[in-house]
Amino acid sequence: MGNLSSLDSEDVIGIFNMLFRSKNNTILLGGCNEPLYQPSRSFTTPNIIYFKNDYLASALHEVAHWCLAGAERRKKMDYGYWYVPEGRSSEQQWQFENAEVKPQALEWIFSMACVSKFYVSQDNFSERSTSDRFTKLIRRQVQCWCRGEQLPQDAQLFIDAARSRTNSQSTFNIDKYHSIATID
């Protein structure tokens, strides 16, 4: 199989922009204070996915959201998602975690394709009661995708390109990967 090489955020930018700049008029940019999806306001400018600083995990997470968003959501600022900052109530945290299962599961698969570690993000430092449930839901979704449930087409294109760059051509077997940790 050859040596595996991990990707960094610049590699991810290159792969994403190569795949989707022409096809979807969308580019990925790092170096931002906060992640944001900004749809184009004209035919001459691209849609832009901004990710935090040069963090690989942020880039992969934002690409996951984009891959899961349908055509209508891709027309809306931040795909029309709601966001409640730090200090959510238990109910708000539960809603956040349910909305984040698929994006974080897809980020995990992207991390495997990029030969990088994945960390669950609760995005709420004061609420920890559901972390085990949330991690199990993410793991279950990853297992479904790794065992044959169809991924979104753009996600599959991204995974294939990343795996080609990292020399990781083996079939994903989530049970073999223990690179998950819950972080603050």
N, C-alpha and C positions, 0 to 999 in steps of 0.2 A: 504494500500500500504506500510505501514511501513515508517520509517524515511529515508530520502534521505541523502546520504553522498557524499561529493564531492571528486574527485580524484586529486592527485598531479602528478607531472612529474614522480616520481618514480613508482607510480601505472601504469601510461601509459606505461612506459618502460616495466614493468612486463607483462602487458596485451599484448603489441605488440610482445615482444620476445616469449611469450608462444604461440601465434597464428602463428607467421611467421618465427621463427628461423628454424624449421625443414621443414616446408612447402615450404618456399621460400628462405632459406639460407640467411635471412636478419635480422639484429638486429638494435635496436634503442639505441643511446647513447647520453647522455647530457653532460653538462660541457664544451662545446666548445665555442670558441670566435665567430664563425660564423656557420650558418647552411650549411650542405653540404651532398650530396649523393655520396657515393663512391662505385662503383660496385666492386665486387671481381675480383682479378686478377688470382685466382687459385681456384680449386675445394675444397681446404682445408681451405679457409678463407671465412668468410661471407661478403655479401654486408652490408654496414654500412650507416645508416641514422644518421647524427650528428645534434643535435639541440643546440641552443644557451643557455649557462649556464644551469640553472635548470628551465627555463621558461616553464610552462605548455603550453602557447599559441604557443611557438615556436615548441614544440614537436608535438602538434596537427596539426599545419600547415605543418610541414615536413611529417607527416604521411599522410595527405591529398594529398600532391604532389605524394607520393609514390603510394597511392591507385589509383590515376588517371593516372599515367604513365603506358603505356602498356609494354609488354614484351621487345620490342625493345628499348624503352627509358630507361628501367631499366638496360640496358647494358652499358649506357653512363654516364660519370661523370656528376653529377648534372642533369641527364636525358637529357643532350644536350641542356638545356635551356640557353638563353642568359641572362645576367644581366648587367644593366647599373646602376651605383651607384648614390647616391644623386646628385641632380643638373640636372636631366633629362629635356629635352625640353618638351614642351606640347605634341608633337607627340610621343616622347618616353614614356611619362607618360600614354598617351592614350593606347599605345600598351601594356604597363605593366599591366594596369588595365584590359584590355580585356583578357589577359592571366591569370590573377589572380582571375577572377570571380568564376570559379568552385572550385579551391583550397580553397578560403576563404569561400565560401558557405559550402563546406564540413567541414572545420574547425569549422564553426558555429554549424553544426549538431553534430560534435564531442564534442564541448563545452557543448551543451545541454545534451548529453549522460553522460558527466563527471560532470554535475551539476556545471558548471563554466561559467563565463561571457565571452562573445565574443566581440572583438573590431575589427573594420575594420582597415586594415593597408594599407595606400597609399604608404608607404615606400619612400616618397619623400616630405621632409618638405617644400621645396620652391614652390611646385605646389599644389594648393588647388582648382582650378577651377572646377574639375570634381568630387569632393567628393560626392555630392548628387547623381549624375548619377551612380557612382560606387556603392554606398551603395544600390541604388534601384536595380541595376543589380544583386548584391549578394543576396538581399532579394528575388527577383523573382526566382533565381535558387534554393534557399532553399525551397521556396514554392512549386516548381515543384517536388523536391525530397520528401518533406513531404506529398505531395498529391498523391504520387504513381509512379512518374517516377523512374525507376529502378536505384538504386545506384550501383557502382562497387561492385563486390562480396567481395573483401577484405575489403572495407569500411563497408559493412553491417556486416561482421564478427566482425570487431573492435567495431562498435556501439553496437551490441548485447552483447559483452563481457563487455564493459564499463557500459551499462545500468544494466546488471546483478550485477556488483560490487557496483553500486551506489543505487540500489534498485529502479531505475527509469524504471518502466515497462509500463508506459502510452504511448499512441500513441503521437507522436510529432504533435503539432499544432502550427505552426510558428506564427499565429496571436495572440496566447496567450503569446508569449515571447517578452519582451521588453528589452532584455539584450544586445542591440547593441548600440555602441557609436563609433563615428569616433575619432581616436586619432592621435596625431602627430607621 
